[in-house]
Amino acid sequence: MDLYRIPVVTLVDAAIRYDFGYRYPTLKGVDLAVNATNLFDKTCVTTCISATGCDYGNRQTILATLRDRW
């Protein structure tokens, strides 16, 4: 069995959510969320099963969601 060493890397994720109804009662049930993964867009290897079979991690992803609940 061969051993493949993958360098250690630290990835940063972040999330923020705002409830519009807290400040503006007429907007009760409306909220905005923003989620970011791999915030600084670091390239990293997640798995290696052979010298030519390595997989890279996901690139930077930012997702915003606006929701209205009634």
MDTraj code that builds the backbone (N, CA, C; nanometers):
import mdtraj as md
import numpy as np

residues = "MET ASP LEU TYR ARG ILE PRO VAL VAL THR LEU VAL ASP ALA ALA ILE ARG TYR ASP PHE GLY TYR ARG TYR PRO THR LEU LYS GLY VAL ASP LEU ALA VAL ASN ALA THR ASN LEU PHE ASP LYS THR CYS VAL THR THR CYS ILE SER ALA THR GLY CYS ASP TYR GLY ASN ARG GLN THR ILE LEU ALA THR LEU ARG ASP ARG TRP".split()
xyz = np.array([
    [0.0840, -0.1174, 0.0000],
    [0.0000, 0.0000, 0.0000],
    [0.0890, 0.1242, 0.0000],
    [0.0664, 0.2128, -0.0953],
    [0.1418, 0.3372, -0.1021],
    [0.0784, 0.4416, -0.0112],
    [0.1617, 0.5342, 0.0362],
    [0.1139, 0.6400, 0.1235],
    [0.1247, 0.7733, 0.0500],
    [0.0141, 0.8452, 0.0407],
    [0.0121, 0.9757, -0.0253],
    [-0.0188, 1.0804, 0.0803],
    [0.0714, 1.1730, 0.0960],
    [0.0539, 1.2788, 0.1963],
    [-0.0120, 1.4008, 0.1325],
    [-0.1131, 1.4499, 0.2002],
    [-0.1860, 1.5686, 0.1540],
    [-0.1540, 1.6818, 0.2514],
    [-0.1068, 1.7954, 0.2006],
    [-0.0734, 1.9054, 0.2918],
    [-0.1971, 1.9577, 0.3663],
    [-0.1744, 2.0029, 0.4873],
    [-0.2812, 2.0580, 0.5699],
    [-0.3151, 2.1986, 0.5198],
    [-0.4437, 2.2297, 0.5142],
    [-0.4879, 2.3630, 0.4739],
    [-0.6075, 2.4011, 0.5605],
    [-0.6168, 2.5290, 0.5931],
    [-0.7296, 2.5780, 0.6714],
    [-0.8219, 2.6579, 0.5797],
    [-0.9480, 2.6201, 0.5773],
    [-1.0471, 2.6897, 0.4958],
    [-1.1401, 2.7685, 0.5878],
    [-1.1897, 2.8802, 0.5382],
    [-1.2767, 2.9665, 0.6181],
    [-1.4151, 2.9716, 0.5542],
    [-1.5180, 2.9460, 0.6353],
    [-1.6572, 2.9587, 0.5938],
    [-1.7215, 3.0687, 0.6786],
    [-1.8258, 3.1308, 0.6261],
    [-1.8944, 3.2361, 0.7013],
    [-2.0423, 3.2359, 0.6650],
    [-2.1236, 3.2823, 0.7600],
    [-2.2678, 3.2923, 0.7365],
    [-2.3215, 3.4110, 0.8146],
    [-2.4188, 3.4775, 0.7546],
    [-2.4850, 3.5895, 0.8218],
    [-2.6325, 3.5862, 0.7835],
    [-2.7178, 3.6251, 0.8784],
    [-2.8617, 3.6243, 0.8530],
    [-2.9212, 3.7514, 0.9129],
    [-3.0148, 3.8126, 0.8423],
    [-3.0810, 3.9332, 0.8905],
    [-3.2318, 3.9142, 0.8823],
    [-3.2990, 3.9394, 0.9952],
    [-3.4443, 3.9289, 1.0040],
    [-3.5025, 4.0695, 0.9897],
    [-3.5616, 4.0995, 0.8749],
    [-3.6171, 4.2321, 0.8493],
    [-3.7312, 4.2662, 0.9443],
    [-3.8059, 4.1667, 0.9904],
    [-3.9189, 4.1890, 1.0798],
    [-3.8776, 4.2420, 1.2154],
    [-3.7539, 4.2189, 1.2556],
    [-3.7061, 4.2685, 1.3844],
    [-3.7014, 4.4213, 1.3849],
    [-3.6602, 4.4818, 1.2744],
    [-3.6479, 4.6276, 1.2651],
    [-3.7742, 4.6915, 1.2072],
    [-3.8357, 4.6231, 1.1126],
    [-3.9548, 4.6752, 1.0443],
    [-4.0691, 4.5749, 1.0613],
    [-4.1579, 4.5974, 1.1557],
    [-4.2652, 4.5004, 1.1849],
    [-4.3516, 4.4647, 1.0637],
    [-4.3654, 4.5555, 0.9667],
    [-4.4465, 4.5243, 0.8476],
    [-4.3803, 4.4175, 0.7602],
    [-4.2515, 4.3930, 0.7807],
    [-4.1790, 4.2922, 0.7029],
    [-4.1589, 4.1628, 0.7831],
    [-4.2460, 4.1381, 0.8791],
    [-4.2359, 4.0160, 0.9595],
    [-4.2375, 3.8933, 0.8679],
    [-4.1428, 3.8036, 0.8876],
    [-4.1337, 3.6821, 0.8067],
    [-4.0358, 3.6927, 0.6918],
    [-3.9793, 3.8107, 0.6670],
    [-3.8822, 3.8286, 0.5583],
    [-3.7417, 3.8259, 0.6182],
    [-3.6568, 3.7402, 0.5653],
    [-3.5183, 3.7399, 0.6107],
    [-3.4228, 3.7158, 0.4945],
    [-3.2997, 3.7601, 0.5141],
    [-3.1941, 3.7488, 0.4146],
    [-3.0787, 3.6727, 0.4774],
    [-3.0260, 3.5741, 0.4065],
    [-2.9116, 3.4966, 0.4550],
    [-2.8046, 3.4937, 0.3459],
    [-2.6801, 3.5075, 0.3872],
    [-2.5669, 3.4964, 0.2949],
    [-2.4703, 3.3956, 0.3556],
    [-2.4366, 3.2927, 0.2779],
    [-2.3438, 3.1873, 0.3205],
    [-2.2268, 3.1817, 0.2235],
    [-2.1063, 3.1719, 0.2779],
    [-1.9865, 3.1627, 0.1948],
    [-1.9024, 3.0441, 0.2417],
    [-1.8582, 2.9622, 0.1474],
    [-1.7670, 2.8526, 0.1787],
    [-1.6370, 2.8757, 0.1041],
    [-1.5259, 2.8345, 0.1647],
    [-1.3915, 2.8572, 0.1112],
    [-1.3764, 3.0061, 0.0781],
    [-1.3999, 3.0889, 0.1771],
    [-1.4086, 3.2338, 0.1615],
    [-1.2887, 3.2968, 0.0906],
    [-1.1690, 3.2459, 0.1158],
    [-1.0490, 3.3033, 0.0539],
    [-1.0049, 3.2270, -0.0704],
    [-1.0904, 3.1373, -0.1187],
    [-1.0698, 3.0615, -0.2438],
    [-0.9341, 2.9919, -0.2503],
    [-0.9023, 2.9165, -0.1445],
    [-0.7774, 2.8410, -0.1430],
    [-0.7948, 2.7112, -0.2213],
    [-0.6938, 2.6763, -0.2970],
    [-0.6938, 2.5494, -0.3685],
    [-0.6393, 2.4433, -0.2737],
    [-0.7106, 2.3327, -0.2633],
    [-0.6650, 2.2258, -0.1747],
    [-0.7010, 2.0903, -0.2341],
    [-0.6209, 1.9915, -0.1977],
    [-0.6464, 1.8535, -0.2379],
    [-0.7201, 1.7871, -0.1229],
    [-0.8323, 1.7230, -0.1524],
    [-0.9105, 1.6591, -0.0469],
    [-0.8820, 1.5097, -0.0331],
    [-0.8533, 1.4410, -0.1438],
    [-0.8307, 1.2974, -0.1405],
    [-0.7307, 1.2559, -0.2473],
    [-0.6495, 1.1586, -0.2149],
    [-0.5602, 1.0974, -0.3144],
    [-0.5687, 0.9460, -0.2981],
    [-0.6038, 0.8781, -0.4070],
    [-0.6088, 0.7318, -0.4018],
    [-0.4956, 0.6700, -0.4819],
    [-0.4274, 0.7546, -0.5637],
    [-0.3097, 0.7111, -0.6388],
    [-0.2340, 0.8358, -0.6817],
    [-0.1192, 0.8175, -0.7444],
    [-0.0388, 0.9320, -0.7870],
    [-0.1135, 1.0189, -0.8877],
    [-0.2066, 0.9600, -0.9611],
    [-0.2826, 1.0364, -1.0605],
    [-0.4309, 1.0462, -1.0258],
    [-0.4688, 1.0035, -0.9075],
    [-0.6096, 1.0017, -0.8689],
    [-0.6393, 1.0913, -0.7504],
    [-0.6052, 1.2200, -0.7625],
    [-0.6309, 1.3153, -0.6545],
    [-0.7502, 1.4036, -0.6893],
    [-0.8281, 1.4382, -0.5881],
    [-0.9441, 1.5256, -0.6066],
    [-0.9201, 1.6575, -0.5350],
    [-0.9603, 1.7659, -0.5999],
    [-0.9504, 1.8984, -0.5402],
    [-1.0784, 1.9317, -0.4651],
    [-1.0658, 2.0187, -0.3653],
    [-1.1816, 2.0642, -0.2887],
    [-1.2627, 2.1645, -0.3690],
    [-1.3789, 2.1979, -0.3167],
    [-1.4675, 2.2934, -0.3843],
    [-1.4069, 2.4335, -0.3831],
    [-1.4324, 2.5073, -0.4884],
    [-1.3882, 2.6465, -0.4974],
    [-1.4793, 2.7336, -0.4122],
    [-1.4508, 2.8610, -0.4103],
    [-1.5300, 2.9561, -0.3330],
    [-1.6748, 2.9558, -0.3822],
    [-1.7677, 2.9500, -0.2882],
    [-1.9099, 2.9531, -0.3213],
    [-1.9792, 3.0518, -0.2277],
    [-2.0559, 3.1431, -0.2857],
    [-2.1329, 3.2384, -0.2065],
    [-2.2788, 3.2259, -0.2486],
    [-2.3659, 3.2064, -0.1508],
    [-2.5075, 3.1854, -0.1777],
    [-2.5890, 3.2835, -0.0935],
    [-2.6763, 3.3586, -0.1580],
    [-2.7657, 3.4513, -0.0882],
    [-2.9087, 3.4012, -0.1040],
    [-2.9845, 3.4073, 0.0049],
    [-3.1230, 3.3614, 0.0040],
    [-3.2118, 3.4680, 0.0678],
    [-3.3157, 3.5065, -0.0042],
    [-3.4163, 3.5981, 0.0482],
    [-3.5443, 3.5178, 0.0631],
    [-3.6002, 3.5168, 0.1853],
    [-3.7152, 3.4298, 0.2132],
    [-3.8283, 3.5127, 0.2729],
    [-3.9484, 3.4783, 0.2345],
    [-4.0683, 3.5410, 0.2911],
    [-4.1598, 3.4298, 0.3404],
    [-4.1858, 3.4297, 0.4698],
    [-4.2757, 3.3290, 0.5306],
    [-4.4037, 3.3981, 0.5723],
    [-4.5159, 3.3357, 0.5430],
    [-4.6434, 3.3937, 0.5838],
    [-4.7313, 3.2893, 0.6455],
])
top = md.Topology()
chain = top.add_chain()
for i, resn in enumerate(residues, 1):
    res = top.add_residue(resn, chain, resSeq=i)
    for name in ("N", "CA", "C"):
        top.add_atom(name, md.element.get_by_symbol(name[0]), res)
traj = md.Trajectory(xyz[None], top)
